[in-house]
């Protein structure tokens, strides 16, 4: 049984290495493209901050796709997190930002969508790391945890940080490959 398990692990390792090599080449060309649009969505807990971030990004010249919500009335965050993640996944937007009360649930929802690498960021370092090291394409923020000024700084740092090449690109491709393994088995 041990020999068989090691053979299986070796086969999986080789398959992942081949897929990662192929993905790294394609990721390096698509990830470096200029930002075409940013999807932005929030639940009721993040609505006020979302509106401020829309204005902030617009002032910087970004096209923003508002994925809702349209007011402070109670709504379900999965609907808006999914809408943002879908915009990024299908290529309508280059990046996405989701704001809810804590940012945790929206990150979980977004990461269920194929091709999404969502990261909950709570400071400048986590924003920079999520882009450079993990190639995050969706940012989640907790409006109840970060104030407006810090949120703007996180967003600016996150958008302005280029994705890393080399080992970072290889690892981001591994994340995508693992996601494809599970989505392919459910079809």
C-alpha positions in Angstrom: 0.0 0.0 0.0 2.8 2.4 0.8 4.5 1.9 -2.6 1.2 2.5 -4.3 0.6 5.7 -2.3 4.0 7.0 -3.2 3.5 6.3 -6.9 0.2 8.2 -6.8 1.8 11.1 -5.0 4.6 11.1 -7.6 2.1 11.1 -10.5 0.1 14.0 -8.9 3.3 16.0 -8.3 4.4 15.6 -11.9 0.9 16.5 -13.2 0.8 19.6 -11.0 4.4 20.6 -12.1 3.4 20.4 -15.8 0.2 22.3 -15.2 2.0 25.0 -13.2 4.6 25.4 -15.9 1.9 25.9 -18.5 -0.2 28.2 -16.2 2.8 30.3 -15.3 3.3 31.2 -18.9 -0.3 32.2 -19.5 -0.6 34.0 -16.1 2.4 36.2 -16.8 0.8 37.7 -19.9 -2.8 38.1 -18.5 -1.8 39.4 -15.0 0.3 42.2 -16.4 -2.5 43.7 -18.5 -3.7 47.2 -17.6 -6.7 47.4 -15.3 -9.8 47.7 -17.5 -12.4 48.1 -14.7 -12.9 47.4 -11.0 -16.0 45.6 -9.8 -17.2 46.9 -6.4 -19.9 45.5 -4.2 -21.1 45.5 -0.6 -23.8 44.4 1.7 -25.6 46.8 4.0 -22.7 46.8 6.5 -20.3 48.0 3.8 -22.6 50.2 1.7 -21.3 53.6 3.1 -17.7 52.6 2.6 -18.4 51.2 -0.9 -19.8 54.5 -1.9 -16.7 56.4 -0.7 -14.4 53.9 -2.5 -16.4 54.3 -5.7 -15.8 58.1 -5.6 -12.1 57.6 -4.6 -11.5 55.1 -7.5 -13.4 57.3 -10.0 -11.2 60.3 -8.9 -8.2 58.2 -9.8 -9.6 57.5 -13.3 -10.7 53.9 -12.9 -13.9 52.7 -14.4 -16.0 51.1 -11.6 -18.7 48.6 -12.0 -21.1 48.9 -9.1 -22.4 45.5 -8.2 -24.7 46.8 -5.4 -26.2 47.0 -2.9 -28.0 50.3 -3.5 -28.7 51.3 0.1 -28.2 50.6 3.8 -31.2 48.2 4.1 -30.3 44.7 5.3 -29.3 42.3 2.4 -27.4 39.0 2.1 -23.7 39.5 1.4 -23.3 36.3 -0.7 -25.3 37.9 -3.5 -23.0 40.8 -3.8 -19.8 38.9 -3.2 -20.8 36.5 -6.0 -21.7 39.4 -8.3 -18.2 41.0 -7.9 -16.4 37.6 -8.2 -18.4 36.7 -11.4 -17.4 40.1 -13.0 -13.8 39.3 -12.5 -14.1 35.6 -13.4 -15.7 36.2 -16.7 -13.3 39.1 -17.6 -15.7 42.0 -17.4 -13.5 43.5 -14.7 -9.7 43.1 -14.0 -10.1 43.3 -10.3 -12.9 43.3 -7.7 -13.4 44.8 -4.2 -16.1 43.6 -1.8 -17.0 45.3 1.5 -19.1 43.7 4.2 -19.0 44.0 8.0 -15.9 41.8 8.6 -14.8 40.8 5.1 -14.6 37.2 6.0 -17.8 35.8 4.5 -17.4 37.7 1.3 -13.9 36.3 0.9 -15.3 32.8 1.4 -18.0 33.3 -1.2 -15.7 34.9 -3.8 -13.2 32.0 -3.5 -15.9 29.6 -4.6 -15.9 31.2 -8.0 -13.4 29.6 -10.5 -10.4 31.7 -11.2 -10.8 34.0 -8.1 -8.1 34.5 -5.6 -9.8 36.7 -3.0 -8.0 38.0 0.0 -9.2 39.7 3.1 -6.8 42.5 3.9 -6.8 44.6 7.0 -3.6 46.6 6.6 -1.0 47.8 4.1 1.2 44.8 4.4 -1.6 42.2 3.9 -2.7 44.2 0.8 0.8 44.2 -0.7 1.4 40.6 0.1 -1.9 39.4 -1.3 -1.1 40.9 -4.7 2.6 40.3 -5.0 2.8 36.8 -3.5 -0.7 35.4 -4.1 -1.9 37.3 -7.2 -5.2 38.2 -5.5 -7.7 39.5 -8.0 -10.4 40.3 -5.4 -10.0 42.3 -2.3 -12.4 42.0 0.7 -12.6 44.6 3.4 -14.4 44.6 6.7 -16.1 48.0 7.1 -16.5 47.4 10.8 -12.8 46.8 11.2 -11.1 49.4 9.0 -11.9 53.1 8.8 -12.3 55.0 5.6 -8.8 56.4 5.5 -7.2 53.0 6.1 -9.5 51.4 3.5 -8.4 53.9 0.9 -4.8 53.2 1.7 -5.4 49.4 1.5 -7.2 49.8 -1.8 -4.5 52.1 -3.3 -1.7 49.8 -2.2 -3.5 46.7 -3.4 -4.2 48.1 -6.8 -0.7 49.6 -7.1 1.2 46.4 -6.2 2.3 44.4 -9.2 1.9 40.6 -9.1 5.2 38.8 -8.5 6.9 36.5 -10.9 9.1 33.5 -10.3 8.1 31.5 -7.3 5.0 33.7 -6.7 3.7 33.1 -10.2 4.4 29.4 -9.8 2.5 29.3 -6.5 -0.5 31.3 -7.8 -0.7 28.9 -10.8 -0.7 26.0 -8.3 -3.7 27.6 -6.5 -5.6 27.9 -9.8 -4.7 24.3 -10.8 -6.0 23.0 -7.4 -9.2 24.9 -8.0 -9.6 23.4 -11.5 -9.1 19.9 -10.1 -12.2 20.3 -7.9 -14.4 22.1 -10.4 -13.6 19.6 -13.1 -14.6 16.7 -10.9 -18.0 18.2 -10.2 -19.0 18.6 -13.8 
